Amino acid sequence: MAGSAPQVTECEQAFRRPGRAPDPTPRHGISEVSAASGLSAHTLRWYERIGLLEPVDRSYGGQRRYSDGDLARLAFLTKLRLTGMPVADMVRYVELLRAGDDTRAERRDLLVAHREEVRQRLADLHATLAVIDLKIDHYAELGGRPCGDLPGPVAAADVQAVEDEAEDRKSA
């Protein structure tokens, strides 16, 4: 059917929008989960091996079957990884989660520290983007004429102003 929206599978829906009480029924195959999450089958097996995922249920034929709960955890882990959290910290977080409610404060502290690292990287990226924007503006002003690098002291002052602004945002 031309022009229709692509079908979203149950697996994709469970990965994209995990529910508060995910269905514990193991019903998603590894290829489905791989397609929905963007993680390779090898990565999914590795996550299970290192303890990021609980041991995944198996079908009678030995094939892995993931539940919506597994997909909810994968969705969160994927976000942590996307923000640059080291796998060792992810494993630590999951270990704390398994240890129960007494570790809530420690889990929160781990996430708060990671959030600060993410904010720092975002500020650095914003400052870097501003420098790139300055360079693009410089080329636009030249209108295609040959040029060298950013022109002398004026550009250096502009770059410094952008970096100072980023530093102010970091300390705020």
C-alpha positions as CSV (number, residue, x, y, z in Angstrom):
1,M,0.0,0.0,0.0
2,A,1.7,3.2,-1.2
3,G,2.0,6.1,1.2
4,S,1.0,4.1,4.3
5,A,3.0,4.3,7.5
6,P,5.3,1.4,8.2
7,Q,3.9,-1.2,10.7
8,V,5.3,-0.9,14.2
9,T,5.8,-4.4,15.7
10,E,4.9,-5.2,19.3
11,C,8.6,-5.6,19.9
12,E,9.4,-2.1,18.5
13,Q,6.6,-0.6,20.5
14,A,7.7,-2.3,23.8
15,F,11.3,-1.0,23.1
16,R,10.3,2.5,22.2
17,R,7.7,3.0,24.9
18,P,8.3,0.7,27.9
19,G,5.3,0.4,30.2
20,R,5.3,0.8,33.9
21,A,4.5,-2.9,34.3
22,P,6.0,-4.6,31.3
23,D,4.6,-7.9,30.1
24,P,6.9,-10.6,31.5
25,T,5.9,-13.1,28.8
26,P,9.0,-14.1,26.8
27,R,7.9,-13.8,23.2
28,H,10.3,-11.7,21.1
29,G,13.1,-13.4,19.2
30,I,16.7,-12.1,19.1
31,S,16.3,-10.9,15.5
32,E,13.2,-8.9,16.4
33,V,14.9,-7.4,19.4
34,S,18.0,-6.6,17.3
35,A,15.9,-4.8,14.7
36,A,13.9,-2.9,17.3
37,S,16.9,-1.9,19.5
38,G,19.6,-1.4,16.8
39,L,21.8,-3.7,18.9
40,S,23.4,-6.7,17.1
41,A,22.5,-10.2,18.2
42,H,26.2,-10.5,19.3
43,T,25.8,-7.4,21.6
44,L,22.5,-8.8,23.0
45,R,24.2,-12.1,23.8
46,W,27.2,-10.2,25.3
47,Y,24.9,-8.0,27.5
48,E,23.4,-11.2,28.8
49,R,26.8,-12.8,29.4
50,I,28.2,-9.8,31.4
51,G,25.0,-9.5,33.4
52,L,23.4,-6.4,32.0
53,L,20.4,-8.6,31.2
54,E,19.0,-11.4,33.3
55,P,19.4,-14.8,31.7
56,V,16.9,-14.7,28.8
57,D,14.3,-17.4,28.5
58,R,14.6,-20.0,25.8
59,S,12.1,-21.6,23.5
60,Y,11.9,-25.4,23.3
61,G,14.4,-25.2,20.4
62,G,16.8,-23.2,22.5
63,Q,16.2,-19.8,20.8
64,R,16.3,-16.8,23.1
65,R,12.9,-15.2,23.9
66,Y,12.9,-11.7,25.3
67,S,10.1,-10.2,27.4
68,D,8.8,-6.6,27.3
69,G,10.7,-6.2,30.6
70,D,13.9,-7.2,28.9
71,L,13.1,-4.6,26.2
72,A,12.5,-1.9,28.8
73,R,15.9,-2.6,30.4
74,L,17.5,-2.6,27.0
75,A,15.9,0.7,26.1
76,F,17.3,2.3,29.3
77,L,20.8,0.7,28.8
78,T,20.8,1.9,25.2
79,K,20.2,5.5,26.4
80,L,22.9,5.2,29.0
81,R,25.4,3.9,26.4
82,L,24.3,6.7,24.0
83,T,25.3,9.2,26.6
84,G,28.7,7.7,27.0
85,M,28.3,5.8,30.2
86,P,31.0,3.1,30.4
87,V,29.8,-0.5,30.3
88,A,31.5,-1.0,33.7
89,D,29.2,1.7,35.2
90,M,26.2,0.2,33.5
91,V,27.1,-3.2,35.0
92,R,27.5,-1.6,38.5
93,Y,24.1,0.1,38.1
94,V,22.4,-3.3,37.2
95,E,24.2,-5.0,40.1
96,L,22.8,-2.3,42.5
97,L,19.4,-2.7,41.0
98,R,19.5,-6.5,41.7
99,A,20.6,-5.8,45.3
100,G,17.3,-4.2,46.0
101,D,15.7,-1.1,47.4
102,D,18.5,-0.5,49.9
103,T,20.7,0.7,47.0
104,R,18.4,3.4,45.6
105,A,20.5,6.2,46.9
106,E,23.7,4.7,45.4
107,R,21.9,4.2,42.1
108,R,20.7,7.7,42.2
109,D,24.2,9.0,43.0
110,L,25.6,7.0,40.0
111,L,23.1,8.6,37.7
112,V,23.6,12.1,39.1
113,A,27.3,11.8,38.5
114,H,26.7,10.6,35.0
115,R,24.3,13.4,34.3
116,E,27.0,15.9,35.2
117,E,29.4,14.3,32.8
118,V,26.8,14.4,30.1
119,R,26.1,18.1,30.8
120,Q,29.8,18.8,30.6
121,R,30.1,17.1,27.3
122,L,27.0,19.0,26.0
123,A,28.5,22.3,27.0
124,D,31.7,21.3,25.3
125,L,29.8,20.4,22.1
126,H,27.9,23.6,22.2
127,A,31.1,25.6,22.4
128,T,32.6,23.5,19.6
129,L,29.5,24.0,17.5
130,A,29.8,27.8,18.0
131,V,33.3,27.7,16.8
132,I,32.2,25.8,13.7
133,D,29.4,28.3,13.1
134,L,32.0,31.1,13.3
135,K,34.1,29.3,10.7
136,I,31.1,28.8,8.4
137,D,30.2,32.5,8.8
138,H,33.8,33.4,7.9
139,Y,33.6,31.4,4.7
140,A,30.2,33.0,3.8
141,E,31.7,36.5,4.2
142,L,34.5,35.6,1.8
143,G,32.0,34.6,-0.9
144,G,34.2,31.9,-2.4
145,R,37.5,33.8,-2.4
146,P,40.6,31.8,-1.5
147,C,41.5,32.2,2.2
148,G,43.6,30.8,4.9
149,D,42.4,29.9,8.4
150,L,40.3,32.1,10.6
151,P,41.6,35.6,10.2
152,G,44.0,36.7,13.0
153,P,43.0,38.4,16.3
154,V,39.4,39.2,15.6
155,A,38.5,35.5,15.1
156,A,40.6,34.5,18.0
157,A,38.7,37.0,20.2
158,D,35.4,35.6,18.8
159,V,36.4,32.1,19.6
160,Q,37.5,33.1,23.1
161,A,34.1,34.8,23.7
162,V,32.3,31.7,22.7
163,E,34.5,29.5,24.9
164,D,34.0,32.0,27.8
165,E,30.2,31.8,27.3
166,A,30.4,28.0,27.4
167,E,32.5,28.1,30.6
168,D,29.9,30.4,32.2
169,R,27.1,27.9,31.3
170,K,29.2,25.0,32.8
171,S,29.6,26.9,36.1
172,A,26.0,28.0,36.3
